[in-house]
Amino acid sequence: QVQLVESGGGLVQPGGSLRLSCAAPGIIFSSSTMGWYRQAPGKQRESVATFTSGGNTDYADSVKGRFTISRDNAKNTVYLQMNSLKAEDTAVYYCSALYYSHTFWGQGTQVTVSS
């Protein structure tokens, strides 16, 4: 059974930084595409960043240059470093794994950007 466990959310002031972590002990990264999504109140869930099995990354235009997705193969963990945070980044952030044609989701972690 694949389980994704996010951590690292919280309250931060505009311009601040947070690092989200996603532990994925049941995933072989070389066979999966890992991603971070977010969902703000009243809005649809949207893709924020992805890290393919081949090591390619992709970002939503709204976060390019501010967010960085990375992975630690030894720890089976994916990270999302978020810098220069804005109020509009406030959302529940979800880790996802596309693994052998199945998509798995974490429980989500709240990120609130407010002064």
C-alpha positions as CSV (number, residue, x, y, z in Angstrom):
1,Q,0.0,0.0,0.0
2,V,1.4,3.4,-1.0
3,Q,1.2,6.2,1.5
4,L,2.2,9.7,1.0
5,V,2.7,11.8,4.1
6,E,3.2,15.6,3.8
7,S,4.6,17.9,6.4
8,G,6.0,21.4,6.7
9,G,3.0,23.6,6.2
10,G,2.1,26.5,8.4
11,L,1.6,30.3,8.6
12,V,4.1,32.6,7.1
13,Q,4.3,36.3,6.3
14,P,4.3,37.5,2.7
15,G,7.9,37.3,1.3
16,G,8.7,34.4,3.6
17,S,9.7,30.8,2.9
18,L,8.5,27.3,3.7
19,R,9.7,23.9,2.8
20,L,7.2,21.1,2.3
21,S,8.2,17.4,2.6
22,C,6.5,14.4,1.3
23,A,7.6,11.0,2.6
24,A,6.8,8.2,0.1
25,P,8.2,5.0,1.5
26,G,6.3,2.7,-0.9
27,I,7.4,4.5,-4.1
28,I,10.3,3.8,-6.4
29,F,11.1,7.2,-7.7
30,S,12.7,6.0,-10.9
31,S,9.3,4.6,-11.9
32,S,7.1,7.5,-10.8
33,T,6.2,11.1,-11.4
34,M,6.0,13.0,-8.2
35,G,4.1,16.2,-7.9
36,W,2.8,18.9,-5.7
37,Y,-0.7,20.3,-6.2
38,R,-2.7,22.9,-4.3
39,Q,-6.3,23.8,-3.7
40,A,-7.4,27.2,-2.5
41,P,-11.0,27.7,-1.0
42,G,-13.5,27.8,-3.8
43,K,-11.0,26.8,-6.5
44,Q,-10.1,23.7,-8.3
45,R,-7.0,21.7,-7.4
46,E,-4.1,22.8,-9.6
47,S,-0.6,21.5,-10.4
48,V,2.2,23.4,-8.8
49,A,5.3,21.4,-9.7
50,T,6.2,18.0,-11.0
51,F,9.4,15.8,-11.0
52,T,9.4,13.0,-13.5
53,S,11.0,9.6,-13.2
54,G,13.6,10.9,-15.7
55,G,14.5,13.8,-13.5
56,N,12.7,16.6,-15.4
57,T,10.9,19.3,-13.5
58,D,8.0,21.5,-14.5
59,Y,6.3,24.4,-12.7
60,A,3.1,26.4,-12.9
61,D,3.7,29.8,-14.4
62,S,2.6,31.4,-11.1
63,V,5.4,29.8,-9.1
64,K,8.3,29.7,-11.6
65,G,11.4,31.3,-10.1
66,R,10.0,31.1,-6.5
67,F,9.3,27.4,-5.9
68,T,11.7,24.4,-6.4
69,I,10.8,20.7,-6.4
70,S,13.4,18.2,-5.4
71,R,13.7,14.7,-4.3
72,D,16.0,12.7,-2.0
73,N,16.2,9.1,-3.4
74,A,17.9,7.8,-0.3
75,K,15.1,9.1,2.0
76,N,12.3,8.5,-0.5
77,T,11.2,12.1,0.1
78,V,10.1,14.8,-2.2
79,Y,10.4,18.5,-1.2
80,L,8.8,21.7,-2.3
81,Q,10.9,24.8,-1.4
82,M,8.7,27.9,-1.5
83,N,10.3,31.3,-1.5
84,S,8.9,34.8,-1.8
85,L,5.5,33.6,-0.8
86,K,2.4,35.6,-1.6
87,A,-1.1,35.7,-0.2
88,E,-2.3,34.0,-3.3
89,D,-0.2,31.0,-2.5
90,T,-2.5,30.2,0.4
91,A,-4.0,26.8,-0.1
92,V,-3.9,23.2,1.0
93,Y,-0.9,21.6,-0.7
94,Y,-1.0,17.9,-1.7
95,C,1.7,15.5,-2.7
96,S,0.9,13.1,-5.5
97,A,2.5,10.1,-7.1
98,L,1.8,8.7,-10.5
99,Y,3.1,5.2,-10.1
100,Y,2.4,2.3,-12.5
101,S,-0.7,4.1,-13.9
102,H,-2.1,4.7,-10.4
103,T,-2.3,8.1,-8.8
104,F,-1.8,8.4,-5.1
105,W,-2.4,11.4,-2.9
106,G,-1.3,12.6,0.5
107,Q,-3.6,14.0,3.1
108,G,-2.6,17.6,2.4
109,T,-0.9,20.3,4.4
110,Q,-2.2,23.9,4.9
111,V,-0.1,26.8,3.8
112,T,-1.3,30.2,4.9
113,V,0.5,33.4,3.8
114,S,-0.7,36.4,5.8
115,S,0.6,39.3,7.7
